[in-house]
Amino acid sequence: MSTPTLLTGRDPRSEWALLLLSAASGAADAFVFICVGQVFAGVMTGNLVLLGASATGVGEHGVALRVITALVSYGFGVMCGAWMSERLRWPLPVMLLIEVALLAAAAVLWALDLITSDGERLELLALIAVAMGIQGRIRATPTNYFTGTLTSLVSRVTLRSRNQGDGWVAGRLIAVVAGAAVTALAVRFWLSAAATVAVAPAVGALLIESVPRRRSRGSTAPTTG
């Protein structure tokens, strides 16, 4: 099974798509953490830490159930992403469309104030976590590998061995923070639209990846994203 696709220093359009997906993942995690209940939709390392803490009775009531829901749902999303990309060989735009559809469904449910019980919040969490699992499988974004991404970038800067694509790497990390910040502002000033923040950049990435790549001069096969 191949690893998630992460292009650096190649096609600028793919880099922009990754940047937008990074913003989407930051927004999704911020929304889930603030509005659903102190867990993450895409940062499974953080969820594992929360699960360990909750096992000792520390943390918000019910957090263990939410963490398990997020873990299982994210794992299911990864399975779907792996199956679509490796077995079915679906094009990237089709898989991104599924992610966008899941995020949009969650945004509509939230905007229409249809999430009123703890059980419905778990279902909303599952919906977003599946979307993040699909994204994490088909496109590696900083919330999936934040610590490793940051560690590698700082190490290269320290050793003065920076890569050509490090500007994009830093941009993706900033995009995660920006997505989370915009979501937090939406929660404060326009709560019903808070879940929509993750949808907008994901749609942008879908549009970018849907534009056909031009063949390089002299090449015999189209460049893939």
N, C-alpha and C positions, 0 to 999 in steps of 0.2 A: 504494500500500500504506500502510495507516495505521500509526502508531507504536504501541508497546506501551502498554497502558492504565495510567495512573497517576493515580488520583483523589486529590485533596487538598482537605480542607476541605468535603467533601460528605457522603456516606453514611458514618457511623461504622463500620458493619459492614464496608464495603470497606476502610476504614483499618485495622481490626483484622486483616483478612485479609492486607493488605499487610505489616503488622508481623510476622505469623506466617510469611509467605513469606520475609521478610527473615531471620528466625531460621533458617529451613530452609536458605536459601542459604549463610549463614555456617557452619552446621553441616556442610553438604555439602563446602564448600571446605576446612574444617579437617580433616575426615576424609580427604579425598583427599590433601591436602598431607602429613599426618602418616603415614597408613597405606598409601597407594598409591605415593607417591614424589615429593615436592617439586614438585608442579605443582598447578594449580587446576582445579576443575570448572566454575567460572562466571566467574572473573576473567580474561578473555582478554587484557587489557592486560598483566597480570603474566606470563602465559604467553608473550606475544610478547617481553618483556624476557628471560625465561629462555631462549627460543629463540635470541635474539641472543647471549647470554652463552655458551650451549653451543656455538655455531658457532665460538668461539675456543678451545674446549677447556676452558672454565671450568665448574664445576658437577659434579653427581653423574653417574656413568656411566649412560647410557641415558636421560637426561632429555629429550633432543631427541625421541626416539621417543614418549615420554609426552606431551610438549607437543603434538606433531603430532596424536596421537590425541585429545587434549582439544579442540584447535582444530577438527578435522574433525567430531568427534562433537557438539560444541556447535553448529557450523554446521548440521549435519543436524537437530538439535533445533529450531533457529530456523526452518529450512525447514518442518518439520512443524507448528510453531506457526502460521506464516504461512498455510500451506495450510488447516489446520483452522479458523482464525479468519476468513480472508478469502475462501477458496473454498468450503469446506464449511459455513461459518457455524455451527459447532458452539457450543453454549452453553459459557460459561466453566466451569461445574462439570464438564462432560465432559472438557474439556482438562486441568483440574486433576487429575481422576481418573487420567488417563494419566500425569501427572507422579508422582503418589503411587504408582501401580503400579510405575513404574520404580525409584523410590527404595526401595520396599518389597522389590522383587526383589533389589536390591543388598544391602539389610540382611539378608535371609534368607541369601543366599549367604555373606555375611561371618560371620553368627552361626553357621552350620553348619560353618564352617571349610572351605569348599569352594574357597577362593582360596589356592592353594598354590604357584603358579608365576608367573613374570613375565608370561607370556602371559595368564593368568587375571586378573592385576592390571590389565592393559591393558583387558581386556573389562569389568572392574568400573568402571574409569575411564570408559570409553565409555558405559556404562549411565547413570552419574550425570551425565556431561556432557550427554548428550541430554536428560535431565530438566531440567537447568539451562537448556539452550537453549530448551526449550519454555516454561519459566517466564519467561525473559528476554524472549521474544517476546510473551507474552500478558499479562504483568504486570511492569512495570519495577520492579526491586528494587535496593537499594543496591549489591549486589556487581556488578551490571551497570554501574552508573553512579556508583560510590562517590565518585570524585574530583569529578565534576560536582555531585553532590548535596551533598557537604561544602562545596565552593567556593561554591555558591549560598547555602547556609544561612549560612555565616560572613560572606559579603558583605552579606546582608540584615541580619544582626545588627549588623554594623559600621556600616552606613548607617542603622540604626534604621528600616528599611523592612520589618519582618517581616510575613509573611503569616499569615493565620488558621491555616493548616495546618502551620506550622513546628514545632509541638510534635510532630505526627505524623512529620514528616521526621526530627527528632532521635530520636524513638522508634525509627524503622526503623534508623537507624545504630547505635543502642544494641543493637537486637535482633540485628544481624549479629554484633556482638562477643559478645553473650550466647550465641548459638548456637554460635559457635566455642569459647567458653570451656567450655560444657557438654560439647561433643564432646571437647575435650582432657582434661577430667576423666574422661570415660567411657573414653578410651584408657588412662588411667593406672590406673583402678580396676575397669573392667569392659569389657575390650577387645572381647569378642564382641558387645556392645550398642552399640559406637561408631557404627556406621552407622545405627542406629535413631533417633538423636537428630534427624536431618534429617527423618525420616518424621513424627514426632509433630506438629510445627507445621504441616507441609504438610497433614496430615489435618485439623487444626483449621481451616485456611484453606478447605479443601474443604467442610467442614460449614457454615461461615459463608456461603460463596457459594452453597450449595445451598438455603438458606432463601429462598423466594420473596420478592421485594420487594413491599411494599404500594404501591398507586397513590397518588400525591399527590392531595389533594383538588382537584378541578377539572381534573386531567390526563386526557388521552385515551390515553396510552400508558404501559406499565409502565416504571418506572425501571430502567435496566440497570446492572449492575456493571461 
